[in-house]
Amino acid sequence: MTQISDAVAARRSFAIISHPDAGKTTLTEKMLLFGGAIQLAGEVKAKANRRKTRSDWMKIERDRGISVMTSVMTFDYRGCVFNLLDTPGHEDFSEDTYRTLSAVDSAVMVIDAAKGIEARTRKLFEICRLRDIPIITFINKLDRESRDIFDLLDEIEQSLALDTAPLNWPIGQGRAFAGIYELAGNRVLTPDGDAAGFAVSGPDDPAVAALLPPSDAARVVEEISLAKEACLPFEMTSYREGHLSPVLFGSALKNFGIRELIDCLAEIAPPPRPQIADSREVLPGEDAMTGFIFKIQANMDPNHRDRIAFLRVCSGRLTRGMKAVLMRTGKTISIRTPQFFFAQDRALAEEALAGDIVGIPNHGSLRIGDTLTEGEILNFRGVPSFAPEILRVVRLEDAMKAKKMRDAMRQMAEEGVVQVFNPLDGTPPIIGVVGALQLDVLVERMAEEYNLPVRFEPSRFVVGRWVAADDRSDLERFTARHHGALATDLDGAPVFLAESAFMLTYEMDKWPKITFSDVKNYQLITPR
């Protein structure tokens, strides 16, 4: 038990969150480079003779230079096992990001030094706060012209209601960026110097000023002195409770400040945390294996038409070949070939412990939100689906491939790429997405993976809500009155489709005994 606990304590499962173009994917690659997981990091929109960004492995990601799916990567560093989840930065993929954040214990928030807090950053931070996820802030792109550092910290504190505790401080900015100053250790690190840096007596040490142009030296030295005196010191409890964020500075593109960020994660990021299930709290040090599926990804290797379910191990030890009970069906399944991942590359996992993320190949038996245990009856919560904001009817160019399209759409729905609603009146299925870019991904993948060219037509419905009632007869009466506006989702749950927001409000007022929900948790409808 002690050996397992020590190994579990060495796990660090974290997500990287940011607004698009803040440098998140570049930071991901450089962290993997420093962690020894790859030997050559590729730049987003790299030249043809360079390796493409390894965490962005889908064609649409490579073409557009953005992340649209969560990538899972595992690497070892300084005696810790890191499970890094690179989340989509684009708001159209918020559902995938939300589910991903249910599987991590901490997060790194990347901020562009020239832009500060942006809309997507704020939204992702709110999700982290709802889940009490502690956050380390990395202010990126210090090698470019940026805003005043004190203004950036003040913006974080004011707009996010989050205390900040800078652990280091930039020595200059833009072309004059000369390194970082460790506030507690009075140590200077430079881009071209030794990784350990060199000690100084304080901010006013002549060695600090010597790194800067004479016109900047006095101002920068004064800033560092003020930061040491006025900024909050780091406090572990406040950080772990999500009230305070340690702040580090650097440039992912220039490979600077990355090692310090990984060292910081190893030292202060929390080990696997307890997970809430419907019946109790599950502790990571328990002997019995438990876990939940937070992501499905098909066709990561198009040559093999594979389908991978990503499992967050919550407790115990998962071993190759073991049997587990799938709570949704009550059936026992064999976990024959669990795998650790580096984006689309993989390695067989002989065992995995609490905090690890493993991929389980399957042929459709596992779904997002599924709980696996060694027999105990419990279900983990907090893996939601959101009501779609865009509804469309899919039209197939070749009607002879209708069955193939239905199978493909079902697989896409099981992955969480789109939601598929089957109207009770037998009309063609309606797909729902949170953002328009999801439609582009759907078109791309249907053509690439299934050879099915598709197009979209507007649906007469514009909004959908899951419906439920305490008394089954109330739901039956509602269904009878709205047969043409009701559909079922992938799980068979009823969904009311309205032609306008006004009609939705009208029906909600007219049927007070019916709950209309814009969020659906696994096996649970949450009233709005």
C-alpha positions in Angstrom: 0.0 0.0 0.0 2.9 2.4 0.8 4.6 1.6 -2.4 1.4 2.4 -4.4 0.8 5.6 -2.4 4.4 6.8 -3.2 3.9 6.1 -6.9 0.5 7.8 -6.9 2.0 10.8 -5.2 4.4 11.2 -8.1 1.6 11.6 -10.7 0.8 15.0 -12.1 -2.2 15.2 -14.4 -2.7 18.7 -15.8 -4.3 20.6 -18.6 -3.0 23.6 -20.5 -5.7 26.2 -21.1 -5.6 29.5 -23.1 -7.2 31.8 -25.6 -6.3 30.8 -29.2 -2.9 32.0 -30.3 -1.5 32.6 -26.9 1.1 29.9 -27.5 -0.5 26.9 -25.9 0.4 24.3 -28.4 3.9 25.6 -28.8 4.3 25.5 -25.0 2.9 21.9 -25.0 5.6 20.8 -27.5 8.4 22.5 -25.7 7.4 20.9 -22.3 7.5 17.5 -24.0 10.9 18.4 -25.4 12.2 19.3 -22.0 10.5 16.2 -20.6 12.4 14.0 -23.1 9.2 12.8 -24.8 10.3 14.1 -28.2 13.5 15.1 -29.8 12.3 17.8 -32.2 9.5 20.2 -31.5 7.6 21.4 -34.5 6.3 25.0 -34.9 2.6 25.6 -35.7 2.3 26.3 -39.5 5.9 25.0 -39.8 7.8 24.9 -43.0 7.4 21.8 -45.1 10.8 20.4 -44.1 10.0 20.7 -40.4 8.0 18.3 -38.3 4.4 19.4 -37.7 3.1 20.1 -34.3 2.9 16.7 -32.7 -0.1 17.4 -30.4 -2.1 18.7 -33.4 -2.3 15.5 -35.4 -5.6 15.8 -37.2 -5.5 17.3 -40.8 -7.7 20.2 -40.0 -5.5 21.1 -37.0 -2.3 21.0 -39.2 -4.0 23.0 -42.0 -5.4 25.8 -39.7 -2.7 25.8 -37.0 -5.2 25.3 -34.2 -6.2 22.6 -31.7 -9.7 21.2 -32.2 -9.4 18.0 -30.2 -7.8 17.2 -26.8 -4.5 15.4 -27.1 -3.2 13.2 -24.3 0.5 12.9 -23.7 2.4 11.1 -20.9 6.1 11.6 -20.0 8.5 11.2 -17.1 10.5 14.0 -15.6 12.4 14.4 -12.3 10.8 11.3 -10.8 7.3 12.4 -11.7 4.9 10.9 -14.2 3.2 13.8 -16.1 -0.1 13.3 -17.9 -0.5 16.4 -20.1 -3.8 17.2 -21.8 -3.6 19.8 -24.5 -7.1 21.2 -24.7 -8.8 23.0 -27.7 -8.4 26.7 -27.4 -11.3 27.5 -29.7 -14.6 28.2 -28.0 -16.5 26.0 -30.5 -15.0 23.0 -28.7 -15.8 24.0 -25.1 -17.6 20.7 -24.5 -14.5 18.6 -25.1 -12.5 21.0 -23.0 -15.0 20.8 -20.1 -14.9 17.0 -20.1 -11.1 17.1 -20.2 -11.0 19.3 -17.1 -12.9 16.7 -15.3 -9.9 14.4 -15.7 -7.1 16.6 -14.4 -5.9 17.7 -11.0 -4.4 21.1 -12.0 -4.0 23.4 -15.0 -1.5 25.8 -16.6 -3.1 29.0 -17.8 -1.1 30.5 -20.7 -1.4 34.3 -21.2 -0.1 36.3 -24.1 2.0 39.1 -22.5 0.8 41.6 -25.1 -2.9 40.8 -24.8 -3.5 39.8 -21.2 -6.7 38.1 -20.2 -8.9 37.3 -23.2 -12.4 36.0 -23.5 -11.6 32.3 -23.9 -9.1 32.4 -21.1 -11.7 33.9 -18.8 -14.3 31.2 -19.7 -11.9 28.4 -19.2 -10.8 29.8 -15.9 -14.4 29.9 -14.7 -14.7 26.2 -15.5 -11.5 25.5 -13.5 -12.9 27.5 -10.6 -16.2 25.4 -10.7 -14.0 22.3 -10.3 -11.7 23.8 -7.7 -8.7 23.2 -10.0 -5.5 25.0 -8.9 -3.9 27.0 -11.6 -0.3 28.0 -12.4 -0.1 31.0 -14.7 2.5 31.2 -17.5 2.9 34.6 -19.1 4.2 33.9 -22.6 5.9 35.8 -25.4 8.1 38.0 -23.3 10.5 38.1 -26.3 8.0 40.3 -28.0 6.7 43.8 -27.0 4.3 43.4 -24.2 2.2 45.2 -21.6 3.4 46.4 -18.3 3.9 43.4 -16.0 2.2 45.0 -13.0 -0.8 45.8 -15.2 -1.0 42.2 -16.3 -0.9 40.9 -12.8 -3.5 43.5 -11.7 -5.8 42.4 -14.6 -5.5 38.8 -13.5 -6.4 39.7 -9.9 -9.3 42.1 -10.8 -10.9 40.2 -13.7 -10.5 36.7 -12.4 -10.7 37.5 -8.6 -7.5 35.4 -8.3 -4.5 36.4 -6.1 -1.1 36.2 -7.9 2.3 35.3 -6.5 5.1 35.8 -9.1 7.9 33.3 -8.6 10.2 35.0 -11.1 10.3 38.3 -13.0 11.3 39.2 -16.5 14.5 41.1 -17.0 13.4 43.4 -19.8 10.8 42.8 -22.6 10.7 42.5 -26.3 14.1 42.9 -28.0 15.6 43.8 -24.6 14.4 40.6 -22.9 17.5 39.3 -21.2 16.2 36.6 -18.9 14.3 36.0 -15.7 15.0 36.8 -12.0 14.0 34.3 -9.4 12.5 36.4 -6.7 12.9 34.1 -3.7 16.3 32.7 -4.6 18.0 35.8 -6.0 19.1 33.9 -9.1 19.3 35.0 -12.7 18.5 32.8 -15.7 19.4 33.9 -19.2 18.4 32.4 -22.5 21.9 31.7 -23.6 23.4 30.9 -20.2 23.8 27.8 -18.0 20.5 26.2 -17.1 21.2 26.7 -13.4 21.7 30.4 -13.9 23.9 32.4 -11.5 23.4 33.9 -8.1 23.2 37.6 -7.4 23.1 39.6 -4.2 19.8 41.2 -5.1 18.1 43.2 -7.9 20.6 46.0 -7.6 23.5 43.6 -8.2 25.5 45.1 -11.1 25.3 41.8 -12.9 21.5 42.4 -13.4 21.9 45.8 -14.9 24.7 44.6 -17.1 22.2 42.4 -19.0 20.1 45.4 -20.1 20.6 48.5 -22.3 21.6 51.4 -20.1 18.3 53.2 -20.9 16.3 50.2 -19.4 18.5 49.1 -16.5 17.3 51.5 -13.8 13.6 50.9 -14.5 13.9 47.1 -14.6 15.9 46.9 -11.4 13.3 49.1 -9.7 10.5 46.8 -11.0 12.2 43.7 -9.6 12.8 45.4 -6.3 9.2 46.5 -6.1 8.0 43.0 -7.0 10.1 41.4 -4.2 8.6 43.8 -1.7 5.0 44.3 -2.8 3.9 41.0 -4.4 2.3 38.3 -2.4 4.5 35.4 -1.4 3.6 31.9 -2.7 1.4 30.0 -0.2 0.7 26.3 -0.9 -2.7 26.0 0.8 -4.1 29.0 -1.1 -2.8 27.6 -4.4 -4.2 24.1 -3.8 -7.6 25.6 -2.9 -7.6 27.7 -6.1 -7.4 31.1 -4.4 -3.8 32.0 -5.5 -1.9 31.4 -8.7 1.9 31.3 -8.9 3.1 33.2 -12.0 6.0 32.4 -14.2 7.4 34.2 -17.3 9.1 33.1 -20.4 8.9 32.5 -24.2 7.8 29.1 -25.4 9.0 29.8 -28.9 12.5 30.5 -27.6 12.5 27.5 -25.2 12.9 29.9 -22.3 11.2 29.5 -18.9 9.9 26.0 -19.8 12.2 24.1 -17.5 11.2 26.3 -14.6 7.5 25.7 -15.4 7.9 21.9 -15.4 10.0 22.1 -12.2 7.2 24.1 -10.6 4.6 21.5 -11.6 6.8 18.8 -10.1 7.2 20.6 -6.9 3.8 22.2 -6.2 1.1 20.7 -8.5 -1.2 18.4 -6.5 -1.0 14.6 -6.8 -4.2 12.8 -7.8 -7.2 14.2 -5.9 -10.3 12.4 -4.5 -13.1 12.0 -7.0 -16.8 12.4 -6.3 -19.1 9.5 -7.2 -22.8 9.3 -6.7 -22.5 7.2 -3.5 -19.3 8.4 -1.9 -15.9 10.0 -2.4 -13.3 7.8 -4.0 -9.7 8.2 -2.6 -6.7 7.7 -4.9 -4.9 5.4 -2.4 -7.7 2.8 -2.3 -6.8 -0.7 -3.4 -9.7 -1.4 -5.8 -9.4 0.1 -9.3 -12.0 2.7 -10.4 -12.0 5.1 -13.3 -14.2 7.0 -15.7 -14.2 7.6 -19.5 -13.9 11.3 -20.4 -13.1 11.1 -24.1 -13.6 8.8 -27.1 -11.4 9.2 -30.2 -11.9 7.1 -33.3 -9.6 6.6 -36.3 -6.5 8.0 -34.6 -4.7 5.5 -36.9 -6.8 5.5 -40.1 -5.0 2.3 -41.3 -6.6 0.3 -38.5 -10.0 2.1 -37.9 -9.3 2.0 -34.2 -11.5 3.4 -31.4 -9.9 4.6 -28.2 -11.7 5.3 -24.9 -9.6 7.5 -22.6 -9.9 6.5 -18.9 -8.9 8.6 -15.9 -7.8 6.1 -13.3 -9.3 7.3 -10.0 -8.0 4.6 -7.5 -6.2 1.3 -7.3 -4.1 -0.3 -10.0 -5.2 -1.0 -13.6 -3.2 -3.9 -15.1 -3.1 -5.3 -18.6 -5.5 -8.2 -19.0 -7.6 -7.4 -15.9 -11.4 -7.5 -15.9 -13.6 -4.6 -14.8 -17.3 -4.0 -14.5 -18.9 -1.4 -16.8 -21.5 0.2 -14.6 -23.8 1.4 -17.4 -24.5 -2.2 -18.5 -23.4 -4.3 -15.5 -21.3 -6.4 -17.8 -17.7 -7.5 -17.2 -15.1 -6.4 -19.8 -11.5 -7.4 -20.3 -8.9 -4.6 -20.5 -6.5 -6.4 -22.8 -4.4 -3.7 -24.3 -4.4 -0.5 -22.2 -2.1 2.2 -23.8 -0.3 5.3 -22.8 -0.4 8.0 -25.4 1.8 10.7 -26.9 -0.7 12.4 -29.2 -1.4 9.8 -31.8 1.6 7.6 -30.9 1.2 5.0 -28.2 2.8 2.4 -26.0 1.4 -0.6 -24.2 0.6 0.1 -20.6 1.4 -2.9 -18.3 -0.1 -1.0 -15.4 -1.5 2.4 -14.5 -2.2 4.0 -11.2 -4.5 6.7 -9.9 -4.0 9.9 -11.8 -2.9 8.2 -15.0 -4.7 8.6 -18.3 -4.9 5.4 -20.4 -6.4 4.5 -23.7 -8.6 1.4 -24.0 -9.2 0.1 -27.5 -12.8 -1.0 -28.0 -15.5 -1.5 -30.7 -18.2 0.7 -29.2 -18.8 -0.8 -25.8 -17.4 2.2 -24.0 -19.0 5.6 -24.0 -18.2 9.1 -22.6 -19.2 9.1 -18.9 -18.8 5.4 -18.4 -17.5 4.2 -15.0 -15.4 1.1 -14.6 -14.8 -0.6 -11.3 -13.7 -4.0 -9.9 -17.3 -4.7 -8.9 -18.3 -1.8 -6.5 -21.5 -0.1 -7.7 -20.8 3.6 -8.2 -20.9 6.2 -10.9 -18.6 9.2 -11.2 -20.3 12.5 -11.9 -19.3 15.6 -13.8 -18.9 14.5 -17.4 -21.6 16.6 -19.1 -23.2 17.2 -22.4 -24.3 20.8 -23.3 -27.4 21.8 -25.2 -26.4 22.6 -28.8 -26.4 26.2 -30.1 -26.6 25.2 -33.7 -29.0 22.6 -35.2 -28.6 21.3 -38.7 -29.9 18.5 -41.0 -27.3 16.4 -42.7 -27.7 15.6 -46.4 -25.8 12.9 -48.1 -24.7 13.3 -51.7 -25.1 9.5 -52.3 -28.3 8.2 -51.0 -27.1 4.6 -51.3 -24.7 5.2 -48.5 -27.4 6.2 -45.9 -26.7 3.2 -43.6 -23.0 4.0 -43.7 -23.7 7.6 -42.8 -25.9 6.6 -39.9 -23.2 4.4 -38.5 -20.6 7.2 -39.0 -22.8 9.8 -37.3 -23.4 7.4 -34.3 -19.6 7.0 -33.9 -19.1 10.8 -34.1 -21.8 11.3 -31.5 -20.2 8.6 -29.2 -16.9 10.6 -29.5 -18.7 13.8 -28.6 -17.8 15.5 -31.9 -21.5 16.3 -32.5 -24.8 15.4 -30.9 -27.4 13.4 -32.9 -31.1 13.7 -32.3 -33.5 11.3 -33.8 -37.0 12.9 -34.2 -39.9 10.7 -32.9 -41.8 11.4 -36.1 -39.3 9.6 -38.3 -37.9 12.6 -40.1 -34.1 12.7 -40.9 -31.7 13.0 -37.9 -30.7 16.4 -36.7 -27.2 17.1 -35.5 -26.4 19.7 -32.8 -23.1 21.4 -32.2 -21.9 24.2 -29.8 -20.0 26.1 -32.5 -19.7 26.3 -36.2 -16.2 25.0 -36.4 -17.5 21.7 -35.2 -19.4 21.4 -38.5 -16.1 21.9 -40.4 -14.5 19.1 -38.4 -17.5 16.9 -39.1 -17.3 17.5 -42.9 -13.5 17.0 -42.8 -13.7 13.7 -40.9 -16.7 12.3 -42.8 -14.8 12.8 -46.0 -11.3 11.7 -44.7 -12.3 8.7 -42.5 -15.5 7.4 -44.1 -15.4 8.7 -47.7 -18.8 10.3 -47.2 -19.2 13.8 -48.7 -21.9 15.6 -46.7 -23.6 19.0 -46.6 -25.8 20.8 -44.2 -29.3 22.3 -44.4 -30.9 24.5 -41.8 -33.3 22.8 -39.4 -36.6 24.4 -38.6 -35.6 24.0 -35.0 -33.1 26.4 -33.4 -32.8 25.3 -29.8 -33.0 22.0 -27.9 -33.4 21.0 -24.2 -33.5 17.7 -22.4 -36.8 17.1 -20.8 -37.8 15.1 -17.7 -40.5 14.9 -15.0 -40.9 13.5 -11.5 -44.2 11.9 -12.6 -43.9 9.8 -15.7 -47.4 10.5 -16.7 -46.6 14.2 -16.9 -43.8 13.4 -19.4 -46.1 11.1 -21.4 -48.7 13.9 -21.7 -46.0 16.4 -22.8 -44.8 13.8 -25.4 -48.2 13.3 -26.8 -48.8 17.0 -27.3 -45.4 17.6 -28.8 -44.7 14.5 -30.8 -43.4 16.4 -33.8 -41.0 18.5 -31.7 -39.4 15.7 -29.7 -36.4 13.6 -30.4 -34.1 11.1 -28.6 -30.4 11.5 -28.1 -27.7 8.8 -28.3 -28.8 7.4 -24.9 -32.5 7.5 -25.7 -33.1 10.5 -23.5 -36.0 12.7 -24.7 -35.1 16.1 -26.2 -37.5 19.0 -26.9 -36.7 21.0 -30.0 -38.1 24.5 -30.3 -38.4 26.7 -33.3 -37.4 29.8 -31.4 -36.2 30.9 -28.0 -39.6 32.5 -27.4 -41.4 29.1 -28.0 -39.0 27.4 -25.6 -39.8 30.0 -22.9 -43.5 29.7 -23.7 -43.5 25.9 -23.3 -41.5 26.1 -20.1 -44.1 28.4 -18.6 -46.9 26.3 -19.8 -45.5 23.0 -18.5 -44.2 23.8 -15.0 -44.0 20.0 -14.1 -41.5 19.4 -16.9 -37.8 20.2 -16.3 -36.0 21.7 -19.4 -32.3 21.2 -19.0 -29.4 22.7 -21.0 -26.8 20.4 -19.4 -27.0 16.6 -19.2 -24.7 14.6 -17.0 -24.1 11.0 -17.5 -27.3 9.1 -16.4 -28.5 12.3 -14.8 -30.6 15.3 -16.0 -29.8 18.5 -14.2 -32.7 21.0 -14.2 -31.8 24.5 -15.3 
